[in-house]
Amino acid sequence: MQANANAGDMAKRLKHAEGSTSDMQRRIDELTVQLNSAGGDNQRLQAELARLRAAVQELQDKNDALTRENKQLSGAFVRCPRLSGYRPSTQPSSVDQGRI
């Protein structure tokens, strides 16, 4: 009688353990799919970040080149005796007025 009770108890525990194992395996499968998806997203975002960093560097290089060119042109403008007293007018010229 005791052996039958123990066997019945063990059968219940086994059934419960199998159900828990099944639930855990299902959750592992779901998490694996999510992990794979996140890994793909991560790779895509890393590629986008690398592209954006390259674009930022390119724009920074262009900005630096324009800054150097502006500085050179400003220096040439100041050294030019005919233009050193030049002050741009805030009024539109007659040529500009023809376009208005």
N, CA, C and O atoms as a MOPAC input file, in Angstrom:
PM7 MOZYME 1SCF
protein

 N      0.82200 1    -1.17800 1     0.00000 1
 C      0.00000 1     0.00000 1     0.00000 1
 C      0.88000 1     1.26100 1     0.00000 1
 O      0.63100 1     2.19300 1    -0.76500 1
 N      1.88600 1     1.28400 1     0.84200 1
 C      2.82200 1     2.40700 1     0.90600 1
 C      3.54900 1     2.57600 1    -0.43500 1
 O      3.76800 1     3.69600 1    -0.89700 1
 N      3.91200 1     1.46000 1    -1.04300 1
 C      4.60100 1     1.50900 1    -2.33200 1
 C      3.69000 1     2.09400 1    -3.40100 1
 O      4.15100 1     2.85900 1    -4.24800 1
 N      2.41800 1     1.75400 1    -3.37900 1
 C      1.46600 1     2.30100 1    -4.34700 1
 C      1.29100 1     3.80700 1    -4.15000 1
 O      1.20200 1     4.55900 1    -5.12000 1
 N      1.24300 1     4.23500 1    -2.89800 1
 C      1.10800 1     5.66600 1    -2.60000 1
 C      2.34400 1     6.42500 1    -3.07300 1
 O      2.23700 1     7.50800 1    -3.64900 1
 N      3.50700 1     5.85100 1    -2.82600 1
 C      4.75700 1     6.47600 1    -3.28600 1
 C      4.81600 1     6.51400 1    -4.80800 1
 O      5.23600 1     7.51400 1    -5.39100 1
 N      4.39900 1     5.43200 1    -5.44800 1
 C      4.40300 1     5.38200 1    -6.91400 1
 C      3.43500 1     6.42000 1    -7.47800 1
 O      3.75100 1     7.10100 1    -8.45300 1
 N      2.26800 1     6.54000 1    -6.87000 1
 C      1.29700 1     7.54200 1    -7.32200 1
 C      1.82100 1     8.95400 1    -7.12700 1
 O      1.64900 1     9.81000 1    -7.99400 1
 N      2.45800 1     9.19800 1    -5.99000 1
 C      3.05600 1    10.51600 1    -5.71300 1
 C      4.16300 1    10.82800 1    -6.71900 1
 O      4.26100 1    11.94200 1    -7.23300 1
 N      4.99300 1     9.81700 1    -6.98700 1
 C      6.08300 1    10.01200 1    -7.95200 1
 C      5.53200 1    10.25400 1    -9.35500 1
 O      6.10500 1    11.04400 1   -10.10500 1
 N      4.45300 1     9.60400 1    -9.72400 1
 C      3.83100 1     9.80800 1   -11.04000 1
 C      3.31100 1    11.23400 1   -11.16700 1
 O      3.46800 1    11.86300 1   -12.21300 1
 N      2.68900 1    11.74700 1   -10.09900 1
 C      2.21300 1    13.14400 1   -10.10700 1
 C      3.38300 1    14.11100 1   -10.25400 1
 O      3.33700 1    15.05900 1   -11.03900 1
 N      4.42500 1    13.84800 1    -9.48500 1
 C      5.60800 1    14.72500 1    -9.56400 1
 C      6.23100 1    14.68300 1   -10.95700 1
 O      6.63600 1    15.71500 1   -11.49300 1
 N      6.30700 1    13.48400 1   -11.54100 1
 C      6.86700 1    13.34100 1   -12.88300 1
 C      6.03100 1    14.11400 1   -13.89900 1
 O      6.57400 1    14.82300 1   -14.74700 1
 N      4.70900 1    13.97600 1   -13.81000 1
 C      3.82100 1    14.68900 1   -14.72800 1
 C      4.00100 1    16.20400 1   -14.56900 1
 O      4.06200 1    16.93000 1   -15.56100 1
 N      4.08400 1    16.67400 1   -13.32900 1
 C      4.29400 1    18.10800 1   -13.06600 1
 C      5.65100 1    18.55800 1   -13.61500 1
 O      5.74800 1    19.62100 1   -14.22900 1
 N      6.69000 1    17.75900 1   -13.39900 1
 C      8.03100 1    18.09600 1   -13.88300 1
 C      8.06300 1    18.12900 1   -15.40400 1
 O      8.70100 1    19.00000 1   -15.99500 1
 N      7.37400 1    17.17800 1   -16.04400 1
 C      7.32200 1    17.17100 1   -17.51100 1
 C      6.60000 1    18.41000 1   -18.04000 1
 O      7.01500 1    18.99300 1   -19.04100 1
 N      5.52400 1    18.80800 1   -17.36800 1
 C      4.80400 1    20.03500 1   -17.76000 1
 C      5.67500 1    21.26400 1   -17.59300 1
 O      5.70300 1    22.14200 1   -18.45500 1
 N      6.39000 1    21.31900 1   -16.47200 1
 C      7.28800 1    22.45500 1   -16.24600 1
 C      8.40400 1    22.47500 1   -17.29000 1
 O      8.77000 1    23.53500 1   -17.79700 1
 N      8.93700 1    21.29800 1   -17.60500 1
 C      9.99100 1    21.20300 1   -18.61500 1
 C      9.48000 1    21.67700 1   -19.96800 1
 O     10.18200 1    22.38400 1   -20.69000 1
 N      8.26700 1    21.29000 1   -20.30700 1
 C      7.66100 1    21.70800 1   -21.57700 1
 C      7.47700 1    23.22800 1   -21.61400 1
 O      7.78200 1    23.87600 1   -22.61500 1
 N      6.97600 1    23.78400 1   -20.51200 1
 C      6.80400 1    25.24400 1   -20.43400 1
 C      8.14000 1    25.96700 1   -20.55900 1
 O      8.25200 1    26.97300 1   -21.26000 1
 N      9.14800 1    25.44300 1   -19.87300 1
 C     10.47500 1    26.07900 1   -19.93600 1
 C     11.07100 1    25.98000 1   -21.33800 1
 O     11.70000 1    26.92900 1   -21.80600 1
 N     10.88300 1    24.85200 1   -22.01000 1
 C     11.41300 1    24.69300 1   -23.36200 1
 C     10.72700 1    25.65600 1   -24.32400 1
 O     11.37000 1    26.23700 1   -25.19800 1
 N      9.40800 1    25.82300 1   -24.15600 1
 C      8.66500 1    26.77200 1   -24.98600 1
 C      9.19200 1    28.19700 1   -24.76500 1
 O      9.37400 1    28.95800 1   -25.71500 1
 N      9.43200 1    28.53900 1   -23.49800 1
 C      9.95800 1    29.88700 1   -23.18200 1
 C     11.37400 1    30.06600 1   -23.72800 1
 O     11.72400 1    31.14500 1   -24.20700 1
 N     12.18600 1    29.01400 1   -23.65600 1
 C     13.54200 1    29.06900 1   -24.22300 1
 C     13.46900 1    29.30700 1   -25.72500 1
 O     14.23200 1    30.10900 1   -26.26300 1
 N     12.56400 1    28.62100 1   -26.40000 1
 C     12.39500 1    28.80300 1   -27.84200 1
 C     11.97800 1    30.24000 1   -28.17500 1
 O     12.49600 1    30.83700 1   -29.11900 1
 N     11.03800 1    30.79300 1   -27.39500 1
 C     10.61300 1    32.18800 1   -27.61300 1
 C     11.77600 1    33.14300 1   -27.41200 1
 O     11.98300 1    34.05400 1   -28.21400 1
 N     12.53000 1    32.93900 1   -26.35000 1
 C     13.66300 1    33.82600 1   -26.06200 1
 C     14.76200 1    33.69000 1   -27.11500 1
 O     15.43300 1    34.66900 1   -27.44200 1
 N     14.94500 1    32.48900 1   -27.64100 1
 C     15.93500 1    32.28300 1   -28.69800 1
 C     15.55800 1    33.06700 1   -29.94700 1
 O     16.41500 1    33.67700 1   -30.58700 1
 N     14.27700 1    33.05000 1   -30.29200 1
 C     13.80800 1    33.82600 1   -31.44800 1
 C     14.03800 1    35.32200 1   -31.20100 1
 O     14.50700 1    36.03700 1   -32.08600 1
 N     13.70700 1    35.78200 1   -30.00100 1
 C     13.91700 1    37.19600 1   -29.66600 1
 C     15.39800 1    37.56200 1   -29.69800 1
 O     15.76600 1    38.63600 1   -30.17400 1
 N     16.23600 1    36.67600 1   -29.19600 1
 C     17.68000 1    36.92300 1   -29.19400 1
 C     18.22100 1    37.01700 1   -30.61400 1
 O     19.01500 1    37.90500 1   -30.92500 1
 N     17.78900 1    36.09500 1   -31.48000 1
 C     18.23400 1    36.13300 1   -32.87300 1
 C     17.77200 1    37.40800 1   -33.57000 1
 O     18.51600 1    38.00700 1   -34.34700 1
 N     16.54800 1    37.81300 1   -33.28700 1
 C     16.01900 1    39.05100 1   -33.86400 1
 C     16.81200 1    40.25600 1   -33.35700 1
 O     17.16300 1    41.14900 1   -34.12900 1
 N     17.08700 1    40.27100 1   -32.06400 1
 C     17.85900 1    41.38200 1   -31.48900 1
 C     19.27100 1    41.40700 1   -32.05900 1
 O     19.82900 1    42.48000 1   -32.28700 1
 N     19.84800 1    40.23900 1   -32.29000 1
 C     21.18100 1    40.18100 1   -32.88100 1
 C     21.18900 1    40.76900 1   -34.28000 1
 O     22.11400 1    41.49600 1   -34.64400 1
 N     20.16200 1    40.46000 1   -35.06900 1
 C     20.04600 1    41.03700 1   -36.41100 1
 C     19.85900 1    42.54000 1   -36.35300 1
 O     20.46900 1    43.28400 1   -37.12200 1
 N     19.00600 1    42.98400 1   -35.42900 1
 C     18.80700 1    44.42800 1   -35.25200 1
 C     20.10000 1    45.10700 1   -34.84000 1
 O     20.42000 1    46.19700 1   -35.31500 1
 N     20.83800 1    44.45800 1   -33.95400 1
 C     22.10000 1    45.02100 1   -33.48100 1
 C     23.09200 1    45.17400 1   -34.63900 1
 O     23.75100 1    46.20700 1   -34.76000 1
 N     23.19600 1    44.15800 1   -35.47700 1
 C     24.10900 1    44.23900 1   -36.62100 1
 C     23.68700 1    45.35300 1   -37.57500 1
 O     24.52600 1    46.10000 1   -38.07700 1
 N     22.38500 1    45.45800 1   -37.82000 1
 C     21.87800 1    46.51200 1   -38.70600 1
 C     22.17700 1    47.88800 1   -38.12200 1
 O     22.60100 1    48.79400 1   -38.83800 1
 N     21.95800 1    48.03800 1   -36.82400 1
 C     22.20700 1    49.32800 1   -36.18200 1
 C     23.69600 1    49.66100 1   -36.12800 1
 O     24.07100 1    50.82600 1   -36.25400 1
 N     24.54600 1    48.65400 1   -35.94200 1
 C     25.98700 1    48.89400 1   -35.95500 1
 C     26.43500 1    49.36100 1   -37.33300 1
 O     27.26800 1    50.26100 1   -37.44200 1
 N     25.89000 1    48.75800 1   -38.38700 1
 C     26.22600 1    49.17800 1   -39.74900 1
 C     25.76100 1    50.61100 1   -39.99200 1
 O     26.48500 1    51.40700 1   -40.59000 1
 N     24.56800 1    50.93700 1   -39.53600 1
 C     24.03800 1    52.30000 1   -39.68800 1
 C     24.89800 1    53.29800 1   -38.91200 1
 O     25.17900 1    54.39200 1   -39.40100 1
 N     25.31400 1    52.92000 1   -37.70400 1
 C     26.16900 1    53.78500 1   -36.89700 1
 C     27.50400 1    54.02600 1   -37.59400 1
 O     28.00000 1    55.15300 1   -37.61000 1
 N     28.08800 1    52.97900 1   -38.16700 1
 C     29.35500 1    53.12900 1   -38.88400 1
 C     29.17800 1    54.05600 1   -40.08200 1
 O     30.03600 1    54.89800 1   -40.34800 1
 N     28.06100 1    53.90400 1   -40.81200 1
 C     27.78800 1    54.77600 1   -41.96500 1
 C     27.62700 1    56.22400 1   -41.52000 1
 O     28.15400 1    57.13500 1   -42.15700 1
 N     26.89400 1    56.43600 1   -40.42100 1
 C     26.68800 1    57.80300 1   -39.93200 1
 C     27.98500 1    58.42300 1   -39.41800 1
 O     28.22700 1    59.61400 1   -39.61500 1
 N     28.82100 1    57.61400 1   -38.75700 1
 C     30.11400 1    58.13600 1   -38.29700 1
 C     30.98100 1    58.55200 1   -39.47500 1
 O     31.65600 1    59.58000 1   -39.41800 1
 N     30.96700 1    57.75300 1   -40.55200 1
 C     31.73200 1    58.09500 1   -41.74600 1
 C     31.19800 1    59.38800 1   -42.36400 1
 O     31.97500 1    60.23700 1   -42.80000 1
 N     29.88000 1    59.53600 1   -42.40100 1
 C     29.27600 1    60.75800 1   -42.95100 1
 C     29.63500 1    61.96400 1   -42.09300 1
 O     29.93700 1    63.03200 1   -42.62600 1
 N     29.60700 1    61.81000 1   -40.77500 1
 C     29.98400 1    62.90300 1   -39.87400 1
 C     31.43800 1    63.29000 1   -40.10700 1
 O     31.76000 1    64.47700 1   -40.17400 1
 N     32.32100 1    62.30000 1   -40.23200 1
 C     33.73300 1    62.58900 1   -40.46800 1
 C     33.92700 1    63.31100 1   -41.79300 1
 O     34.71500 1    64.25300 1   -41.88200 1
 N     33.20900 1    62.87000 1   -42.82200 1
 C     33.29900 1    63.52400 1   -44.13200 1
 C     32.83900 1    64.98100 1   -44.03900 1
 O     33.48300 1    65.87600 1   -44.58700 1
 N     31.73500 1    65.21100 1   -43.35000 1
 C     31.23700 1    66.57900 1   -43.19300 1
 C     32.19200 1    67.43200 1   -42.35800 1
 O     32.37700 1    68.61600 1   -42.63900 1
 N     32.79300 1    66.83400 1   -41.33800 1
 C     33.75600 1    67.55500 1   -40.51500 1
 C     34.97600 1    67.94300 1   -41.34800 1
 O     35.48800 1    69.05600 1   -41.23000 1
 N     35.43800 1    67.01600 1   -42.19200 1
 C     36.57700 1    67.31100 1   -43.06400 1
 C     36.24200 1    68.44700 1   -44.03200 1
 O     37.05500 1    69.34500 1   -44.25200 1
 N     35.03600 1    68.40000 1   -44.60900 1
 C     34.62000 1    69.47400 1   -45.52300 1
 C     34.52200 1    70.80600 1   -44.78000 1
 O     34.93000 1    71.84500 1   -45.30000 1
 N     33.98000 1    70.77000 1   -43.56500 1
 C     33.86300 1    71.98300 1   -42.76400 1
 C     35.24800 1    72.55800 1   -42.44600 1
 O     35.46100 1    73.76700 1   -42.53900 1
 N     36.17700 1    71.69000 1   -42.07400 1
 C     37.54400 1    72.13200 1   -41.79200 1
 C     38.18700 1    72.74700 1   -43.02300 1
 O     38.86000 1    73.77400 1   -42.93200 1
 N     37.97800 1    72.11400 1   -44.18400 1
 C     38.55100 1    72.64600 1   -45.42900 1
 C     37.94500 1    74.01100 1   -45.74400 1
 O     38.65900 1    74.92800 1   -46.14900 1
 N     36.64000 1    74.15100 1   -45.56100 1
 C     35.99500 1    75.44400 1   -45.81300 1
 C     36.45500 1    76.50900 1   -44.81800 1
 O     36.60100 1    77.67700 1   -45.17800 1
 N     36.68100 1    76.11100 1   -43.58600 1
 C     37.19200 1    77.04700 1   -42.58300 1
 C     38.57900 1    77.53400 1   -42.97300 1
 O     38.87800 1    78.72500 1   -42.88700 1
 N     39.43700 1    76.58600 1   -43.40800 1
 C     40.78600 1    76.99000 1   -43.85600 1
 C     40.70200 1    77.90400 1   -45.06500 1
 O     41.40100 1    78.91500 1   -45.12500 1
 N     39.84900 1    77.55900 1   -46.03700 1
 C     39.70700 1    78.38100 1   -47.23800 1
 C     39.17900 1    79.76700 1   -46.87900 1
 O     39.65200 1    80.76800 1   -47.41700 1
 N     38.21700 1    79.83100 1   -45.98900 1
 C     37.66400 1    81.11800 1   -45.55900 1
 C     38.74000 1    81.96200 1   -44.88200 1
 O     38.83600 1    83.16900 1   -45.10500 1
 N     39.54200 1    81.30800 1   -44.05500 1
 C     40.61700 1    82.02800 1   -43.37200 1
 C     41.62900 1    82.56600 1   -44.38400 1
 O     42.09100 1    83.70000 1   -44.26300 1
 N     41.97200 1    81.74500 1   -45.38600 1
 C     42.91200 1    82.18900 1   -46.41700 1
 C     42.32900 1    83.34900 1   -47.22500 1
 O     43.02100 1    84.32600 1   -47.50800 1
 N     41.05600 1    83.23200 1   -47.59000 1
 C     40.42700 1    84.29200 1   -48.36100 1
 C     40.28200 1    85.56400 1   -47.53500 1
 O     40.43400 1    86.66600 1   -48.06100 1
 N     39.99400 1    85.41800 1   -46.26200 1
 C     39.89000 1    86.59900 1   -45.39100 1
 C     41.23700 1    87.28300 1   -45.28400 1
 O     41.31900 1    88.51100 1   -45.31500 1
 N     42.29400 1    86.49300 1   -45.15900 1
 C     43.63800 1    87.05900 1   -45.09700 1
 C     44.00700 1    87.75900 1   -46.39100 1
 O     44.61500 1    88.82800 1   -46.35400 1
 N     43.65800 1    87.19000 1   -47.52900 1
 C     43.94300 1    87.80300 1   -48.82500 1
 C     43.13700 1    89.08100 1   -48.98200 1
 O     43.63400 1    90.05500 1   -49.54600 1
 N     41.91100 1    89.09600 1   -48.49700 1
 C     41.04700 1    90.27100 1   -48.59200 1
 C     41.63600 1    91.41900 1   -47.78400 1
 O     41.65200 1    92.55700 1   -48.25200 1
 N     42.11700 1    91.13800 1   -46.58400 1
 C     42.68600 1    92.16800 1   -45.71700 1
 C     43.97300 1    92.72300 1   -46.32600 1
 O     44.25300 1    93.91500 1   -46.20400 1
 N     44.75500 1    91.86700 1   -46.97900 1
 C     46.04100 1    92.30400 1   -47.55900 1
 C     45.86400 1    93.05900 1   -48.86900 1
 O     46.80500 1    93.70800 1   -49.32500 1
 N     44.70700 1    92.99800 1   -49.48200 1
 C     44.47800 1    93.66600 1   -50.75700 1
 C     44.22200 1    95.15300 1   -50.49400 1
 O     43.20800 1    95.49800 1   -49.88700 1
 N     45.12800 1    96.04600 1   -50.94200 1
 C     44.97500 1    97.47700 1   -50.63500 1
 C     43.70100 1    98.08600 1   -51.21100 1
 O     43.09000 1    98.94100 1   -50.57000 1
 N     43.29300 1    97.67200 1   -52.39000 1
 C     42.10600 1    98.27200 1   -53.00100 1
 C     40.83000 1    97.88200 1   -52.26800 1
 O     39.85500 1    98.63400 1   -52.28200 1
 N     40.82500 1    96.70700 1   -51.62400 1
 C     39.59900 1    96.22600 1   -50.99300 1
 C     39.61000 1    96.32900 1   -49.47800 1
 O     38.61200 1    96.02300 1   -48.82600 1
 N     40.73100 1    96.75800 1   -48.91400 1
 C     40.81800 1    96.72000 1   -47.45400 1
 C     39.80900 1    97.64000 1   -46.78000 1
 O     39.41300 1    97.38200 1   -45.64400 1
 N     39.38700 1    98.70200 1   -47.44900 1
 C     38.40200 1    99.60400 1   -46.86700 1
 C     36.97800 1    99.25200 1   -47.25100 1
 O     36.03900 1    99.93700 1   -46.84300 1
 N     36.80500 1    98.20300 1   -48.02400 1
 C     35.48400 1    97.80400 1   -48.51000 1
 C     34.59400 1    97.36700 1   -47.36300 1
 O     35.00000 1    96.57300 1   -46.51400 1
 N     33.38300 1    97.88800 1   -47.34400 1
 C     32.37100 1    97.45500 1   -46.38900 1
 C     31.13600 1    97.09900 1   -47.19800 1
 O     30.62800 1    97.93500 1   -47.94500 1
 N     30.64500 1    95.87700 1   -47.06400 1
 C     29.46100 1    95.50500 1   -47.84900 1
 C     28.26200 1    96.36300 1   -47.46400 1
 O     28.05200 1    96.68100 1   -46.29400 1
 N     27.49200 1    96.72600 1   -48.46500 1
 C     26.31000 1    97.55700 1   -48.26600 1
 C     25.15900 1    96.68900 1   -47.79000 1
 O     25.02000 1    95.53200 1   -48.18500 1
 N     24.34200 1    97.27600 1   -46.93500 1
 C     23.14200 1    96.56300 1   -46.48600 1
 C     21.98500 1    96.83900 1   -47.43600 1
 O     20.96200 1    96.15500 1   -47.38300 1
 N     22.13600 1    97.83500 1   -48.30200 1
 C     21.10500 1    98.15900 1   -49.28400 1
 C     21.32400 1    97.33000 1   -50.54600 1
 O     22.46600 1    97.14900 1   -50.96800 1
 N     20.26900 1    96.82900 1   -51.14900 1
 C     20.43300 1    96.07800 1   -52.39400 1
 C     20.94600 1    96.98800 1   -53.49500 1
 O     20.54900 1    98.14900 1   -53.59300 1
 N     21.82600 1    96.45500 1   -54.31600 1
 C     22.36600 1    97.24200 1   -55.43400 1
 C     21.29300 1    97.36800 1   -56.50900 1
 O     20.24100 1    96.73400 1   -56.43200 1
 N     21.58100 1    98.21100 1   -57.52900 1
 C     20.61800 1    98.38500 1   -58.60300 1
 C     20.44900 1    97.07400 1   -59.36700 1
 O     19.37000 1    96.79400 1   -59.88900 1
 N     21.50300 1    96.27700 1   -59.43400 1
 C     21.38400 1    94.97500 1   -60.09700 1
 C     20.45600 1    94.09700 1   -59.28600 1
 O     19.59300 1    93.42100 1   -59.84700 1
 N     20.62300 1    94.09800 1   -57.95100 1
 C     19.76400 1    93.30000 1   -57.10300 1
 C     18.31200 1    93.78700 1   -57.15000 1
 O     17.37700 1    92.99000 1   -57.07200 1
 N     18.13400 1    95.12500 1   -57.28100 1
 C     16.78400 1    95.67700 1   -57.30100 1
 C     16.03000 1    95.25000 1   -58.55500 1
 O     14.80500 1    95.12900 1   -58.54000 1
 N     16.76700 1    95.02200 1   -59.63900 1
 C     16.13400 1    94.56200 1   -60.85800 1
 C     15.56000 1    93.16200 1   -60.71900 1
 O     14.63700 1    92.78900 1   -61.44200 1
 N     16.10800 1    92.38400 1   -59.78700 1
 C     15.63800 1    91.01800 1   -59.58300 1
 C     14.46300 1    90.95400 1   -58.59500 1
 O     13.76300 1    89.94300 1   -58.52600 1
 N     14.25700 1    92.00500 1   -57.85500 1
 C     13.20900 1    92.00400 1   -56.81600 1
 C     11.84400 1    92.15600 1   -57.42400 1
 O     10.84700 1    92.17600 1   -56.70300 1

